[in-house]
Amino acid sequence: MHPFLTPYQRAQFNSTWTADYMLRAPEKPAQLVILLHGYLLRGEWMYRKLERAIPDNAVILSPSGPFPLIRRKPGEGPSDSLAIGYTWYFYDKNVDEYLIDMRVGTDFVVNLVRHLKLDTLPTTLIGFSQGGFLAPSIASQLKSCRRVVGIACEFLPDEMEFPVHYRMDQIHGESDDVVLLADAKKSHDRLRAKGVAGEFTVIPGLGHKIEDQVRAKIRDILLS
């Protein structure tokens, strides 16, 4: 338990959520691609980054996370502007504990997919950074999931249940200084040792971002 929670009691219960999401829905969809943004980003950001790499026959669902975070950006003049981003969960690396773990974000996405009646389509989850950490948790609750693709993230085998029913691919920048390449590769090797199919692709010179090389690889994966 996170030290902040020591004096509290905690309850888990169903409640009503409001989801904000980007959606592209072709007339005759053949698949569903769910995009999961990183920490302090938004569904729109992820959609704009990857929309043109995703085949025309795919529904694209790109939600913003359940927890909005508002920051004040220093600016010129008498007032500062506000920046709004979102998070899927709250993890404190200083104490290696969750304040709010992945279950809320997982239920949020799974129930949104069911609400939109998209849960019967063959599904690929593509997560960037924090969204990539979350993606396997969502995939485990979606029987329609066929593949998880993590970008600039680390999969967490210790928090997963095996065997898995989906493939797990990763794309990682050689120069990523937020999620280190060595850590991501080590976790992927552990998955392979457990019999999970998947490919680990390194993009030379790339940092913690999505650029054309990533989009090209995503398109190749989705067309394979």
ABEGO torsion letter per residue (X at the ends): XBAAAAABBBBBBBBBBBBBBBBBBBABBABBBBBBBBBGBBAAAAAAAAAAABBAABBBBBBBBABBBBBBBBBBEABBBBBBBBBABBBBAAAGBBABBAAAAAAAAAAAAAAAGAAABBBBBBBBEAAAAAAAAAAAABAABABBBBBGBBBBAAABBOBBABBBBBBBBAABAABBAAAAAAAAAAAAAAGBBEBBBBBBGBBBBBBAAAAAAAAAAAAX
